[in-house]
Amino acid sequence: MTIIMLFLAVPSVVLALQLPNPLGNTTTVPSLIGKVMKGFLGILGAVALLEVVLGANSWLTAGGNEEKITKGKERIKWAIVGLVVIFLAYLFLNFVFGVLQKRAT
């Protein structure tokens, strides 16, 4: 009886919530691809910031060990290069998909 009630209750709760579309008003393929790519770049940016923090942690906990200090500095340097590349990719994609959306309308 409990299983039957679950199958009857769960769909009605889901229908009552009327969850909004997480992608917003995405009506064209370029806008959908643009939103997915921007989300992916956001995740990559978070990973790059994590790498900066881990590099700083390695540097700060080196205890005078020159090899660990060098590894920490290199990690920070390449993470910042990654952030710059991610930012430029975001700007490029924003420009390209903006042009494509203007042509689609």
C-alpha positions as a printed NumPy array, in Angstrom:
array([[  0.   ,   0.   ,   0.   ],
       [  2.886,   2.388,   0.816],
       [  4.482,   1.849,  -2.577],
       [  1.206,   2.556,  -4.344],
       [  0.763,   5.767,  -2.332],
       [  4.29 ,   6.896,  -3.254],
       [  3.588,   6.395,  -6.946],
       [  0.397,   8.424,  -6.602],
       [  1.774,  11.177,  -4.353],
       [  5.173,  11.912,  -5.944],
       [  3.899,  12.893,  -9.427],
       [  1.293,  15.215,  -7.943],
       [  3.923,  16.948,  -5.78 ],
       [  6.223,  17.369,  -8.791],
       [  3.394,  18.766, -10.903],
       [  2.405,  21.152,  -8.094],
       [  5.92 ,  22.621,  -7.869],
       [  6.074,  23.707, -11.53 ],
       [  9.842,  24.018, -11.553],
       [ 11.193,  26.784, -13.828],
       [ 13.532,  26.025, -16.705],
       [ 17.109,  26.356, -15.346],
       [ 18.324,  27.582, -18.742],
       [ 15.85 ,  30.461, -18.871],
       [ 14.332,  31.517, -22.201],
       [ 16.57 ,  29.457, -24.44 ],
       [ 14.841,  29.218, -27.791],
       [ 17.711,  28.902, -30.258],
       [ 20.577,  26.46 , -30.535],
       [ 23.299,  29.165, -30.42 ],
       [ 21.881,  30.572, -27.179],
       [ 21.758,  27.082, -25.64 ],
       [ 25.351,  26.358, -26.681],
       [ 26.409,  29.775, -25.402],
       [ 24.875,  29.17 , -21.983],
       [ 26.469,  25.726, -21.711],
       [ 29.886,  27.071, -22.744],
       [ 29.655,  29.996, -20.294],
       [ 28.763,  27.578, -17.512],
       [ 31.709,  25.358, -18.428],
       [ 34.044,  28.355, -18.427],
       [ 32.709,  29.332, -15.011],
       [ 33.591,  25.897, -13.657],
       [ 37.056,  26.138, -15.208],
       [ 37.519,  29.54 , -13.574],
       [ 36.647,  28.072, -10.187],
       [ 39.186,  25.28 , -10.733],
       [ 41.856,  27.826, -11.697],
       [ 41.159,  29.838,  -8.544],
       [ 41.453,  26.644,  -6.515],
       [ 44.856,  26.06 ,  -8.125],
       [ 45.96 ,  29.55 ,  -7.013],
       [ 44.909,  28.743,  -3.453],
       [ 46.683,  25.366,  -3.525],
       [ 49.83 ,  26.973,  -4.932],
       [ 49.76 ,  29.613,  -2.214],
       [ 49.273,  26.901,   0.398],
       [ 52.258,  24.995,  -0.981],
       [ 54.34 ,  28.15 ,  -0.917],
       [ 53.309,  29.141,   2.607],
       [ 53.859,  25.683,   4.087],
       [ 57.208,  25.126,   2.381],
       [ 59.137,  25.859,   5.554],
       [ 62.129,  27.263,   3.686],
       [ 62.352,  24.346,   1.237],
       [ 63.337,  26.033,  -2.041],
       [ 61.89 ,  23.213,  -4.17 ],
       [ 58.426,  23.544,  -2.596],
       [ 58.562,  27.331,  -2.86 ],
       [ 59.416,  27.083,  -6.561],
       [ 56.599,  24.55 ,  -7.148],
       [ 54.124,  26.827,  -5.364],
       [ 55.185,  29.859,  -7.399],
       [ 54.955,  27.893, -10.658],
       [ 51.5  ,  26.606,  -9.745],
       [ 50.3  ,  30.141,  -9.021],
       [ 51.867,  31.479, -12.224],
       [ 50.225,  28.853, -14.456],
       [ 46.892,  29.181, -12.669],
       [ 46.914,  32.937, -13.371],
       [ 47.785,  32.232, -17.021],
       [ 44.823,  29.828, -17.063],
       [ 42.536,  32.482, -15.611],
       [ 43.606,  34.96 , -18.289],
       [ 42.955,  32.38 , -21.026],
       [ 39.555,  31.527, -19.533],
       [ 38.645,  35.231, -19.338],
       [ 39.681,  35.812, -22.96 ],
       [ 37.737,  32.73 , -24.07 ],
       [ 34.686,  34.062, -22.241],
       [ 34.99 ,  37.431, -23.962],
       [ 35.43 ,  35.772, -27.365],
       [ 32.449,  33.452, -26.881],
       [ 30.308,  36.294, -25.585],
       [ 31.122,  38.313, -28.721],
       [ 30.595,  35.4  , -31.152],
       [ 27.301,  34.255, -29.655],
       [ 26.096,  37.859, -29.435],
       [ 26.707,  38.22 , -33.188],
       [ 25.003,  34.885, -33.895],
       [ 21.941,  35.845, -31.852],
       [ 21.653,  39.187, -33.676],
       [ 21.781,  37.377, -37.03 ],
       [ 19.165,  34.846, -35.901],
       [ 16.635,  37.585, -35.107]])
